[in-house]
Amino acid sequence: MAQLLTSEQVANQLVIDERGVWAAVAAGEIATVRLGEAIRFRPSDVAKFVASTIRVCNIGREEVANV
């Protein structure tokens, strides 16, 4: 089983502050695991969050040349 992460560890991995992590949790963008009073994160759920935020830019060669 993968080790669960704290909100501080997630924030460090994403290079954001912990408020950003909790905002994503409140928005339902990152799943959490509750262990008693502790809230932790699965690395796979953090990876899914990152994958969901990736934006692909479809710029053709002509468009790049004109920039």
N, C-alpha and C positions, 0 to 999 in steps of 0.2 A: 504494500500500500504506500502511495506517495505521502510524503510529509505534508501536513496542513500548514498553511501560512497565516501569519497575523496580518492585520491591516497595515501595520508599519512595513512589513516585508513586501506586501503587494505594492504599496506606495513607492518603495525604493526600486522595485523591479520596473514599475511603469514611469518612474521619474516624475511623479506628481506628489502633492501633499496628501495626507490622510483624508482631508475633507473631500478631495476628489474621489477617493475610493468609496467613501460613505455616500456621496452623491450618486455614484454609479449603482451602489447597492439599493438606495432608495428608489432609483428609477427602474429597478429590476433588470439592470444590465449585467450585473455580476451576482452569481448565486453564492450563498453562504452555507456554512455548516455550523449548527449550534451544538456546543458541548457544555451542558449545564448553563452557566452564565457567559461562557466564552463564545465568541463568534470567530470562526476561522474560514479560510478559503482553500479550495482545492486548486492546485496548479493548473489542472485541465480547464477549470472554469475561468481562471484568469486568462489562459490562452484563448479560449472561446471569445472572451470579451475583446481581447486585442484583435483577433481575426475579424470580429464584427465591425471594428472601427476602421479597417483598412479601406481606403478609397482608391480605385483604379482610375487612372487618367488615360483616356484614349485619344492621344494626340498623334496625328499622322506626321510623316516626315516633312511635308510641305508646311504644315502649321508650325512645327518647331523651327524651321528655317526662317519663317516670317516673324518670329518673336523677337 
